[in-house]
């Protein structure tokens, strides 16, 4: 559910080689990057 929300809001999976498969660590990394202002 969180991965879907991130994708819908324009935050891509940090591992482009597997854009549709999110792991918990990917979500953690994406949230950290988003909240830190990284692109």
Buried (B, 14 or more C-beta within 10 A) or exposed (E): EEBEEBBEEEBEBBBEEEEEEBEEEBBEBBEEEBEEEEE
